[in-house]
Amino acid sequence: MLPDPSRSKNKTRVLLPPLLFLLSSIAPTASLAADEALKMAIADYYDDHLSDLFVWFHQNPELSFLENNTAARLAAELRGLGVDVTEGVGRTGLVGIIENGPGPMVMIRADMDGLPVLENNGLSYASRARQINLAGEEMPVMHACGHDMHMTSLVGTAKMLLDERDSWSGTVMLVGQPAEEIINGAKAMIDDGLYERWGVPDYGIGLHVSSGLPSGQVTVREGITNSSTDSVDIKMRGIGGHGAYPQQTVDPIYMSSQLVVALQGIISRQISPMAPAVITVGSMHGGSKHNIISNEVDLQLTVRTDSEEIRAQVLQSIEDTAEGIARMNGIPDDLLPIVSVGFESTPTNVNDNETVQRLLPAWTEQLGYNPLIDTPRPGMGGEDFAEFGQTEHDVPTVFFSVGGTPADVMAEIEAGTRGAPPHHSQYFFIDPESVKAGVEAMYTAAIELLQE
């Protein structure tokens, strides 16, 4: 069963999956006392406070750029620890600063927004929240991607850093970022003067909980960790009329159907098969009645690539293909498709290899295993954490994963009897105790980077 922090306050310690337990048993003997002291401190704080905080975040999700109560609670938690916090950065974001003498500045980021999903996973503390979105529509809201875990881990990391001030010197910038789910929040904070107001960090670190990885397992990659992401809106305009007289019209539903098929030809015939790229048509709306040929159809696409060159090529090809299909069907110049790009977009998220290599010995010693992996990425998910590194300042960043799937569910997944709880779905859930590994890995990375 999934651990339920709303029902138990027992003092528990970090439980590792069998493979991780084996690896941790061969950790250097000299580090055992320090390792166990940190693990015990994190476990105690989790039992005393973080477990309840996780439940609060989970039960009170808010949509992108509407995270007012979420940001207020996160700010209050950090202020309660003694952190100097500024709210309203990038609309609903916040920045907390811990100054501890001379040294580097390390940015630690957690995203805050939920998703418009009705939770249906059977948790006793499932979200029943509803919220009016930016378009004025009432929606169910759920933390269907683990941002509740990210925020809770940020608070735990801040607590450990403040408790261990004698172990480091420098400045920590704690970032509560809005609107990651619409890949606009990091950009909004940068545009609101994040680096001009608080300084350019020497390093940036972030994490994401991962369904399908054993709870508590930490993994990190070199190079690309997330693909570029671009939302594309296409309005296919036609000439409407009676469904019984199609010869008098130019049918935008028919043209849109041609376009959906032709878009896949961009990937299969215009882009090298060695270059990852995805075009998904996630929404197509048009028409109002059986016998009416409509005037327009709206399509919504997501585009993913792993290089700026391919990204530019795919986006241009989408525009060219839409226009070509319209012209082929006789659409005049004043009714050509309207293609909108750039309103939800972020570049590839790329780990700085030198910084990854610097962190690996510290992580290996603390965690008891080397978290570096080189297996193929399972998909082309996007992440606007990239925006914090890819500015004119070129901040070295590292983004890593923490497993969130309980051991019993992992056993079923490995046996092939069920799948991993999918991110962004009504069935998504994570083991709340994965927070402990998130704090441990984030604190260990921050301490290492603050040693200069």
Secondary structure, 3 states (H helix, E strand, C coil): CCCCCCCCCCCCCCCCCHHHHHHHCCCCHHHHHHHHHHHHHHHHHHHHHHHHHHHHHHHCCCCCCCCHHHHHHHHHHHHHHCCEEEEEECCCEEEEEEEECCCCEEEEEEECCCECCCCCCCCCCCCCCEEECCCCCEEECECCCCHHHHHHHHHHHHHHHHHCHHHCCEEEEEEEECCCCCCCHHHHHHHCCHHHHHCCCCEEEEEEEEEEEECCCEEECCEEEECEEEEEEEEEECECEECCCHHHCECHHHHHHHHHHHHHHHHHHHCCCCCCEEEEEEEEEECCCCCEECCEEEEEEEEEECCHHHHHHHHHHHHHHHHHHHHHCCCCHHHCCEEEEEEEEECCEEECHHHHHHHHHHHHHHHCCCCECCCCCCCCCCCCCHHHHCCCCCCCEEEEEEEEECHHHHHHHHHCCCCCCCCCCCCCCCCCCHHHHHHHHHHHHHHHHCCC
